[in-house]
Amino acid sequence: MTTDGSSAETPQRPPWQFQPGKSGNPGGMPKGVSELRALARAHTPAAIAALVDIVTGASKPPAARVAAATALLDRGWGKPAQPVDGDGEGGPIAMVFRWEGE
């Protein structure tokens, strides 16, 4: 310690930050997760067929058809990009601070 009470050593890392050489997840992924993922992926063709049936079924409610179409497009082409800008045209984000009373 120095005379002013501060430490001359390297500052300590916050407890939420990973320490060098230590894993943030030492146990790894739970065992059941990969099994569940494999089981779900095995049903992908049937799930896609069900979504296509909903999209093409004229008797299905419009909301269900839109939801199924969105799910198919998102999986086939990815979700649309969500640009982050200030004016919707790619301009900068502006933050304006005003003190109360001005």
VMD Tcl script that builds the backbone (N, CA, C; Angstrom):
set m [mol new atoms 306]
animate dup $m
set s [atomselect $m all]
$s set {name element resname resid chain x y z} {
  {N N MET 1 A 0.835 -1.182 0.000}
  {CA C MET 1 A 0.000 0.000 0.000}
  {C C MET 1 A 0.875 1.240 0.000}
  {N N THR 2 A 0.362 2.292 -0.617}
  {CA C THR 2 A 1.073 3.557 -0.610}
  {C C THR 2 A 0.588 4.389 0.565}
  {N N THR 3 A 1.175 5.536 0.748}
  {CA C THR 3 A 0.811 6.372 1.898}
  {C C THR 3 A -0.592 6.942 1.791}
  {N N ASP 4 A -1.133 7.038 0.573}
  {CA C ASP 4 A -2.489 7.584 0.445}
  {C C ASP 4 A -3.559 6.503 0.546}
  {N N GLY 5 A -3.186 5.273 0.841}
  {CA C GLY 5 A -4.152 4.192 1.027}
  {C C GLY 5 A -4.443 3.413 -0.234}
  {N N SER 6 A -3.938 3.847 -1.387}
  {CA C SER 6 A -4.186 3.105 -2.619}
  {C C SER 6 A -3.141 2.009 -2.770}
  {N N SER 7 A -3.450 1.032 -3.567}
  {CA C SER 7 A -2.549 -0.085 -3.787}
  {C C SER 7 A -1.678 0.198 -4.994}
  {N N ALA 8 A -0.395 -0.086 -4.875}
  {CA C ALA 8 A 0.519 0.108 -5.997}
  {C C ALA 8 A 0.504 -1.108 -6.916}
  {N N GLU 9 A -0.201 -2.164 -6.524}
  {CA C GLU 9 A -0.274 -3.383 -7.328}
  {C C GLU 9 A -1.257 -3.193 -8.476}
  {N N THR 10 A -1.273 -4.168 -9.374}
  {CA C THR 10 A -2.228 -4.168 -10.474}
  {C C THR 10 A -3.639 -4.224 -9.902}
  {N N PRO 11 A -4.556 -3.422 -10.424}
  {CA C PRO 11 A -5.921 -3.441 -9.897}
  {C C PRO 11 A -6.552 -4.829 -10.047}
  {N N GLN 12 A -7.371 -5.202 -9.097}
  {CA C GLN 12 A -8.064 -6.489 -9.135}
  {C C GLN 12 A -9.159 -6.449 -10.197}
  {N N ARG 13 A -9.396 -7.589 -10.815}
  {CA C ARG 13 A -10.489 -7.695 -11.779}
  {C C ARG 13 A -11.806 -7.770 -11.014}
  {N N PRO 14 A -12.870 -7.232 -11.598}
  {CA C PRO 14 A -14.175 -7.389 -10.964}
  {C C PRO 14 A -14.530 -8.883 -10.891}
  {N N PRO 15 A -15.319 -9.286 -9.901}
  {CA C PRO 15 A -15.631 -10.717 -9.753}
  {C C PRO 15 A -16.382 -11.311 -10.940}
  {N N TRP 16 A -17.082 -10.496 -11.727}
  {CA C TRP 16 A -17.833 -11.016 -12.866}
  {C C TRP 16 A -16.945 -11.248 -14.077}
  {N N GLN 17 A -15.717 -10.767 -14.052}
  {CA C GLN 17 A -14.827 -10.916 -15.198}
  {C C GLN 17 A -14.009 -12.202 -15.046}
  {N N PHE 18 A -13.840 -12.944 -16.130}
  {CA C PHE 18 A -13.107 -14.199 -16.077}
  {C C PHE 18 A -11.633 -13.954 -15.774}
  {N N GLN 19 A -11.083 -14.808 -14.979}
  {CA C GLN 19 A -9.665 -14.741 -14.647}
  {C C GLN 19 A -8.862 -15.403 -15.771}
  {N N PRO 20 A -7.648 -14.942 -16.019}
  {CA C PRO 20 A -6.835 -15.573 -17.070}
  {C C PRO 20 A -6.635 -17.062 -16.789}
  {N N GLY 21 A -6.815 -17.871 -17.807}
  {CA C GLY 21 A -6.604 -19.306 -17.675}
  {C C GLY 21 A -7.755 -20.057 -17.035}
  {N N LYS 22 A -8.838 -19.368 -16.692}
  {CA C LYS 22 A -9.996 -20.013 -16.063}
  {C C LYS 22 A -11.182 -19.945 -17.015}
  {N N SER 23 A -11.883 -21.057 -17.155}
  {CA C SER 23 A -13.050 -21.103 -18.012}
  {C C SER 23 A -14.232 -20.456 -17.307}
  {N N GLY 24 A -15.038 -19.743 -18.075}
  {CA C GLY 24 A -16.270 -19.184 -17.524}
  {C C GLY 24 A -17.357 -20.235 -17.393}
  {N N ASN 25 A -17.150 -21.388 -18.003}
  {CA C ASN 25 A -18.122 -22.470 -17.955}
  {C C ASN 25 A -17.353 -23.783 -17.816}
  {N N PRO 26 A -16.791 -24.046 -16.626}
  {CA C PRO 26 A -15.927 -25.213 -16.489}
  {C C PRO 26 A -16.627 -26.549 -16.709}
  {N N GLY 27 A -17.926 -26.609 -16.477}
  {CA C GLY 27 A -18.651 -27.867 -16.664}
  {C C GLY 27 A -19.035 -28.120 -18.107}
  {N N GLY 28 A -18.922 -27.106 -18.943}
  {CA C GLY 28 A -19.310 -27.251 -20.342}
  {C C GLY 28 A -20.821 -27.279 -20.505}
  {N N MET 29 A -21.263 -27.613 -21.693}
  {CA C MET 29 A -22.689 -27.682 -21.982}
  {C C MET 29 A -23.300 -28.894 -21.278}
  {N N PRO 30 A -24.489 -28.730 -20.665}
  {CA C PRO 30 A -25.135 -29.891 -20.042}
  {C C PRO 30 A -25.341 -31.008 -21.061}
  {N N LYS 31 A -25.226 -32.241 -20.617}
  {CA C LYS 31 A -25.271 -33.401 -21.517}
  {C C LYS 31 A -26.577 -33.512 -22.286}
  {N N GLY 32 A -27.695 -33.200 -21.664}
  {CA C GLY 32 A -28.991 -33.362 -22.321}
  {C C GLY 32 A -29.229 -32.384 -23.452}
  {N N VAL 33 A -28.523 -31.250 -23.459}
  {CA C VAL 33 A -28.763 -30.230 -24.476}
  {C C VAL 33 A -28.438 -30.743 -25.871}
  {N N SER 34 A -27.304 -31.387 -26.041}
  {CA C SER 34 A -26.937 -31.871 -27.376}
  {C C SER 34 A -27.867 -32.990 -27.837}
  {N N GLU 35 A -28.326 -33.805 -26.918}
  {CA C GLU 35 A -29.267 -34.871 -27.283}
  {C C GLU 35 A -30.595 -34.274 -27.730}
  {N N LEU 36 A -31.063 -33.249 -27.013}
  {CA C LEU 36 A -32.318 -32.591 -27.369}
  {C C LEU 36 A -32.191 -31.911 -28.726}
  {N N ARG 37 A -31.063 -31.260 -28.952}
  {CA C ARG 37 A -30.829 -30.584 -30.230}
  {C C ARG 37 A -30.839 -31.596 -31.373}
  {N N ALA 38 A -30.194 -32.735 -31.193}
  {CA C ALA 38 A -30.150 -33.764 -32.237}
  {C C ALA 38 A -31.550 -34.311 -32.520}
  {N N LEU 39 A -32.332 -34.506 -31.469}
  {CA C LEU 39 A -33.696 -35.006 -31.642}
  {C C LEU 39 A -34.543 -33.994 -32.405}
  {N N ALA 40 A -34.422 -32.726 -32.035}
  {CA C ALA 40 A -35.192 -31.692 -32.720}
  {C C ALA 40 A -34.776 -31.587 -34.184}
  {N N ARG 41 A -33.479 -31.663 -34.447}
  {CA C ARG 41 A -33.005 -31.563 -35.825}
  {C C ARG 41 A -33.463 -32.745 -36.666}
  {N N ALA 42 A -33.669 -33.886 -36.052}
  {CA C ALA 42 A -34.148 -35.057 -36.790}
  {C C ALA 42 A -35.564 -34.820 -37.325}
  {N N HIS 43 A -36.302 -33.918 -36.694}
  {CA C HIS 43 A -37.680 -33.636 -37.114}
  {C C HIS 43 A -37.778 -32.411 -38.021}
  {N N THR 44 A -36.653 -31.892 -38.473}
  {CA C THR 44 A -36.661 -30.706 -39.320}
  {C C THR 44 A -37.492 -30.889 -40.594}
  {N N PRO 45 A -37.348 -31.983 -41.343}
  {CA C PRO 45 A -38.154 -32.118 -42.563}
  {C C PRO 45 A -39.663 -32.081 -42.280}
  {N N ALA 46 A -40.099 -32.728 -41.211}
  {CA C ALA 46 A -41.527 -32.728 -40.876}
  {C C ALA 46 A -41.985 -31.329 -40.458}
  {N N ALA 47 A -41.133 -30.606 -39.722}
  {CA C ALA 47 A -41.490 -29.257 -39.289}
  {C C ALA 47 A -41.597 -28.318 -40.487}
  {N N ILE 48 A -40.664 -28.433 -41.414}
  {CA C ILE 48 A -40.711 -27.603 -42.627}
  {C C ILE 48 A -41.965 -27.940 -43.430}
  {N N ALA 49 A -42.272 -29.228 -43.547}
  {CA C ALA 49 A -43.475 -29.644 -44.286}
  {C C ALA 49 A -44.739 -29.083 -43.630}
  {N N ALA 50 A -44.778 -29.070 -42.305}
  {CA C ALA 50 A -45.939 -28.521 -41.598}
  {C C ALA 50 A -46.059 -27.015 -41.847}
  {N N LEU 51 A -44.928 -26.313 -41.830}
  {CA C LEU 51 A -44.966 -24.875 -42.104}
  {C C LEU 51 A -45.425 -24.595 -43.528}
  {N N VAL 52 A -44.932 -25.383 -44.480}
  {CA C VAL 52 A -45.345 -25.211 -45.882}
  {C C VAL 52 A -46.834 -25.492 -46.020}
  {N N ASP 53 A -47.340 -26.507 -45.327}
  {CA C ASP 53 A -48.772 -26.828 -45.360}
  {C C ASP 53 A -49.601 -25.660 -44.846}
  {N N ILE 54 A -49.123 -25.012 -43.794}
  {CA C ILE 54 A -49.854 -23.863 -43.244}
  {C C ILE 54 A -49.808 -22.689 -44.227}
  {N N VAL 55 A -48.632 -22.427 -44.793}
  {CA C VAL 55 A -48.492 -21.305 -45.725}
  {C C VAL 55 A -49.383 -21.493 -46.947}
  {N N THR 56 A -49.450 -22.694 -47.480}
  {CA C THR 56 A -50.196 -22.939 -48.718}
  {C C THR 56 A -51.660 -23.290 -48.486}
  {N N GLY 57 A -52.048 -23.500 -47.240}
  {CA C GLY 57 A -53.436 -23.864 -46.951}
  {C C GLY 57 A -54.341 -22.652 -46.926}
  {N N ALA 58 A -55.180 -22.519 -47.955}
  {CA C ALA 58 A -56.079 -21.363 -48.062}
  {C C ALA 58 A -57.075 -21.307 -46.907}
  {N N SER 59 A -57.374 -22.453 -46.303}
  {CA C SER 59 A -58.349 -22.465 -45.214}
  {C C SER 59 A -57.726 -22.090 -43.863}
  {N N LYS 60 A -56.409 -21.952 -43.826}
  {CA C LYS 60 A -55.730 -21.603 -42.567}
  {C C LYS 60 A -55.919 -20.119 -42.279}
  {N N PRO 61 A -55.950 -19.736 -41.000}
  {CA C PRO 61 A -56.094 -18.317 -40.654}
  {C C PRO 61 A -54.920 -17.504 -41.212}
  {N N PRO 62 A -55.185 -16.288 -41.670}
  {CA C PRO 62 A -54.116 -15.456 -42.226}
  {C C PRO 62 A -52.942 -15.256 -41.265}
  {N N ALA 63 A -53.219 -15.096 -39.983}
  {CA C ALA 63 A -52.132 -14.882 -39.015}
  {C C ALA 63 A -51.217 -16.103 -38.955}
  {N N ALA 64 A -51.793 -17.291 -39.026}
  {CA C ALA 64 A -50.990 -18.513 -39.006}
  {C C ALA 64 A -50.165 -18.624 -40.276}
  {N N ARG 65 A -50.741 -18.223 -41.412}
  {CA C ARG 65 A -50.012 -18.295 -42.676}
  {C C ARG 65 A -48.826 -17.324 -42.680}
  {N N VAL 66 A -49.039 -16.121 -42.146}
  {CA C VAL 66 A -47.951 -15.138 -42.075}
  {C C VAL 66 A -46.861 -15.625 -41.135}
  {N N ALA 67 A -47.248 -16.161 -39.973}
  {CA C ALA 67 A -46.252 -16.652 -39.009}
  {C C ALA 67 A -45.430 -17.789 -39.606}
  {N N ALA 68 A -46.093 -18.700 -40.307}
  {CA C ALA 68 A -45.382 -19.824 -40.923}
  {C C ALA 68 A -44.466 -19.336 -42.040}
  {N N ALA 69 A -44.926 -18.382 -42.839}
  {CA C ALA 69 A -44.099 -17.844 -43.911}
  {C C ALA 69 A -42.872 -17.139 -43.335}
  {N N THR 70 A -43.071 -16.380 -42.265}
  {CA C THR 70 A -41.955 -15.688 -41.614}
  {C C THR 70 A -40.938 -16.688 -41.085}
  {N N ALA 71 A -41.421 -17.749 -40.465}
  {CA C ALA 71 A -40.514 -18.771 -39.931}
  {C C ALA 71 A -39.711 -19.419 -41.055}
  {N N LEU 72 A -40.362 -19.728 -42.166}
  {CA C LEU 72 A -39.652 -20.339 -43.297}
  {C C LEU 72 A -38.607 -19.389 -43.884}
  {N N LEU 73 A -38.992 -18.136 -44.087}
  {CA C LEU 73 A -38.056 -17.169 -44.657}
  {C C LEU 73 A -36.874 -16.912 -43.724}
  {N N ASP 74 A -37.152 -16.777 -42.424}
  {CA C ASP 74 A -36.075 -16.539 -41.452}
  {C C ASP 74 A -35.081 -17.681 -41.438}
  {N N ARG 75 A -35.559 -18.904 -41.560}
  {CA C ARG 75 A -34.666 -20.051 -41.512}
  {C C ARG 75 A -33.934 -20.254 -42.840}
  {N N GLY 76 A -34.601 -19.923 -43.924}
  {CA C GLY 76 A -33.976 -20.111 -45.229}
  {C C GLY 76 A -33.032 -18.992 -45.630}
  {N N TRP 77 A -33.368 -17.753 -45.250}
  {CA C TRP 77 A -32.590 -16.609 -45.710}
  {C C TRP 77 A -31.991 -15.796 -44.566}
  {N N GLY 78 A -32.320 -16.131 -43.336}
  {CA C GLY 78 A -31.851 -15.349 -42.193}
  {C C GLY 78 A -32.786 -14.185 -41.926}
  {N N LYS 79 A -32.747 -13.702 -40.707}
  {CA C LYS 79 A -33.599 -12.566 -40.357}
  {C C LYS 79 A -33.060 -11.312 -41.021}
  {N N PRO 80 A -33.968 -10.388 -41.363}
  {CA C PRO 80 A -33.515 -9.148 -41.996}
  {C C PRO 80 A -32.578 -8.364 -41.070}
  {N N ALA 81 A -31.626 -7.659 -41.673}
  {CA C ALA 81 A -30.702 -6.838 -40.884}
  {C C ALA 81 A -31.470 -5.730 -40.190}
  {N N GLN 82 A -31.068 -5.418 -38.978}
  {CA C GLN 82 A -31.679 -4.347 -38.213}
  {C C GLN 82 A -30.647 -3.234 -38.056}
  {N N PRO 83 A -30.605 -2.288 -38.994}
  {CA C PRO 83 A -29.595 -1.237 -38.887}
  {C C PRO 83 A -29.839 -0.371 -37.662}
  {N N VAL 84 A -28.755 0.065 -37.089}
  {CA C VAL 84 A -28.840 0.963 -35.945}
  {C C VAL 84 A -28.264 2.295 -36.395}
  {N N ASP 85 A -29.133 3.266 -36.591}
  {CA C ASP 85 A -28.666 4.594 -36.969}
  {C C ASP 85 A -29.628 5.619 -36.389}
  {N N GLY 86 A -29.325 6.855 -36.596}
  {CA C GLY 86 A -30.093 7.914 -35.967}
  {C C GLY 86 A -31.308 8.374 -36.729}
  {N N ASP 87 A -31.297 8.225 -38.052}
  {CA C ASP 87 A -32.389 8.784 -38.835}
  {C C ASP 87 A -33.038 7.798 -39.802}
  {N N GLY 88 A -32.646 6.545 -39.768}
  {CA C GLY 88 A -33.195 5.560 -40.685}
  {C C GLY 88 A -32.540 5.590 -42.053}
  {N N GLU 89 A -31.606 6.507 -42.250}
  {CA C GLU 89 A -30.902 6.650 -43.521}
  {C C GLU 89 A -29.415 6.355 -43.384}
  {N N GLY 90 A -28.994 5.820 -42.245}
  {CA C GLY 90 A -27.583 5.543 -42.023}
  {C C GLY 90 A -26.845 6.681 -41.335}
  {N N GLY 91 A -27.573 7.704 -40.944}
  {CA C GLY 91 A -26.954 8.853 -40.281}
  {C C GLY 91 A -26.525 8.529 -38.865}
  {N N PRO 92 A -25.758 9.437 -38.269}
  {CA C PRO 92 A -25.255 9.189 -36.913}
  {C C PRO 92 A -26.366 9.239 -35.876}
  {N N ILE 93 A -26.114 8.593 -34.766}
  {CA C ILE 93 A -27.029 8.651 -33.639}
  {C C ILE 93 A -26.680 9.900 -32.845}
  {N N ALA 94 A -27.664 10.720 -32.578}
  {CA C ALA 94 A -27.426 11.955 -31.832}
  {C C ALA 94 A -28.113 11.858 -30.477}
  {N N MET 95 A -27.384 12.238 -29.462}
  {CA C MET 95 A -27.954 12.280 -28.121}
  {C C MET 95 A -27.961 13.740 -27.683}
  {N N VAL 96 A -29.123 14.230 -27.326}
  {CA C VAL 96 A -29.255 15.617 -26.912}
  {C C VAL 96 A -29.617 15.624 -25.437}
  {N N PHE 97 A -28.809 16.340 -24.661}
  {CA C PHE 97 A -29.080 16.494 -23.241}
  {C C PHE 97 A -29.468 17.940 -22.966}
  {N N ARG 98 A -30.553 18.118 -22.283}
  {CA C ARG 98 A -30.998 19.461 -21.903}
  {C C ARG 98 A -31.204 19.486 -20.402}
  {N N TRP 99 A -30.697 20.488 -19.777}
  {CA C TRP 99 A -30.922 20.650 -18.350}
  {C C TRP 99 A -32.306 21.226 -18.140}
  {N N GLU 100 A -32.980 20.755 -17.137}
  {CA C GLU 100 A -34.302 21.247 -16.830}
  {C C GLU 100 A -34.213 22.737 -16.544}
  {N N GLY 101 A -35.113 23.498 -17.138}
  {CA C GLY 101 A -35.121 24.947 -16.929}
  {C C GLY 101 A -34.463 25.705 -18.058}
  {N N GLU 102 A -33.870 25.029 -19.015}
  {CA C GLU 102 A -33.237 25.743 -20.139}
  {C C GLU 102 A -34.224 25.970 -21.245}
}
mol reanalyze $m
mol bondsrecalc $m
mol representation Tube
mol addrep $m
